[in-house]
Amino acid sequence: MIGDPVRLKTAALLVLLGLLTMLAGIGQLTFWAPAETVTASVPGDTKASPLTVIDQKLIDLHDGPVKIKIQGEGNYTIATGRPDDVDAWVGKTAHTTLTGVSADQKSLEVASADGEATAPSPAGSDLWVSTEDASGDFEYTWNPPADGEWSLLVAADGTKPAPTAISMTFPNKATTPWAVPLIVLGIIIILVGAALPFIAKALGSRRKDGEGDGPHDGDATTTLPVQSPAGDEGRRRTGGAEGPALRVTAVAAALAAVMVGGTAVAAQATSSPDASPSASSSAAAGDDAGTPVMLESQLQRILEQVASTVDAADAAKDAAKLAPRVDKMELQIRTQNYKIRSTVSAYEPRMPVRATKLQSSVISTKKDWPRTVYALTQGEGNVVPQVLTLVQLSPRENYKLWGTAPLQPGTNFPSFPVPRKGTTPVAASDKDGLAYSGNQALEILSEMLTNPESPNRSKLADGQSSPYIAGALAYQADTVKNGTSANFKFTHTPVTNQTVVLKTADGGALVVGRLDFSFEGTPKAAGDKLILEDDSAVFAGGKETTTGMVLNFAESVAVYIPPAGSSDPMKLVAATRGLVGASFK
């Protein structure tokens, strides 16, 4: 009878233990559950600098949305760009970089770099995919604009300290791996405790039934004493009912050990991916190696700004208005066009630049500078599509329009890789994988424009029948025919420092560049006169000369080069020219 209370007490203890274990597991999922987010802030004693960079490793530290809160004085800009672009723009300027989160996840880790005390304002730079103008407190949820790695740049105007009162809220990585195992273990212990009295009673009854199985009186059997361990002897002294209870408790403890061991292994497996971030980061870096230098949305924004600038300058015939967005050949041609039109009202204006109807975009993957992109557009005032060449000379400069060239009639623009993959630039002197280098292609074109009987005619499709080539040769022939009292010399010369080559989808390339076209006229005999047209007279300062004259044109051309091994000839894709000067000898 003494065994029944013991069994009941043991069962009650097991049930209580199970309930407490379940409560611990439920608590980890409810009132003891970790917060869904953690917020880390920049330490208050962080050194001020003109630029603050939020490193891409910090943005990508946690999966899920990241909320960024910035507190600043006055106006400031938040710019989004590729990490290498942000680094290039920062350059040698002193800056503060937010690199990571402290172990307790309460503070953002900061690295300060000394350098130049000021920088230009990043607002309006073509380098950024997007910018946010803010004042005072600003809070937003970070969303990557596209695949790949991104960093943020925060700055006032480049001369004042950039905001450093920044906090970032991340999804909490803390997990509750013990919750479910504890609940399951608690249930098992409760079931064992509830069943203990019945199991122990059954075992006790079985033991009593077995007592009548010993030898009977009068049997000739001799039972030898057995040497029992002290533990067995102690168990015999405690009575038959308590022994089963202890054995059942031991079973429950063994089950608990198994469950806990399994949980530890699961927790260890869960944390293993974070142990080797270098593998994922290096893979990401490899994927980013061929990333185009801009998104199509960036290109569209840049084209709109370029077109707006050119429109305003064309309307006012003011070359000064071109400076922010036009350079090199296009700046020279339009400047001289304005000068002529200010005197000769009937002179034809330059074809307008349009951002609408972007038919094709060619974006380089070349990370260093200068960077080049092509755009094929056709909007109002464009009789045919025209190739626009945009060049960015350095990180802190914006893209400028270097040249425009209308497509030749009946000519198709070459196919390029999709913009999101970008295309590979090629050095103008490099022939690797191409039938001709970019320099060679422009040399052959120059020779054909100069000499109607060029031995290289077969290397360029259609030879003299190409509309632009045929027109240039006809112009030169008519000049000679009509100028019977003068000798003429024509030359077309490539300007190699303005040649750009980008690979096409078929392994060929498109070379876009400039040719300087000039012709000299010298009287055949003393007293013979040369008469200039009104447009040339604007630059020469008069219409007649007895000593001779020189006219100068800039030619913008684009030539398709087939891949090495192809039997196809090159093709003149686009071309135009503009008068840029005239003088008397």
Salt bridges, closest charged atoms under 4 A:
ASP4 OD1 - ARG7 NH2 1.85
ASP85 OD1 - ARG371 NH2 2.76
ASP114 OD1 - LYS47 NZ 2.84
ASP126 OD2 - ARG325 NH1 2.55
ASP232 OD1 - ARG235 NH2 1.95
GLU233 OE2 - ARG237 NH1 3.45
ASP274 OD1 - LYS173 NZ 3.58
ASP288 OD1 - ARG82 NH1 3.80
ASP311 OD1 - ARG354 NH1 2.96
ASP314 OD2 - ARG334 NH1 3.05
GLU330 OE2 - ARG334 NE 2.84
GLU330 OE2 - ARG350 NE 3.23
ASP368 OD1 - LYS366 NZ 3.27
GLU453 OE1 - ARG457 NH1 3.97
ASP516 OD1 - ARG514 NE 2.88
GLU520 OE1 - LYS585 NZ 3.00
ASP534 OD1 - LYS543 NZ 2.72
GLU544 OE1 - LYS529 NZ 3.43
GLU555 OE1 - HIS492 ND1 2.80
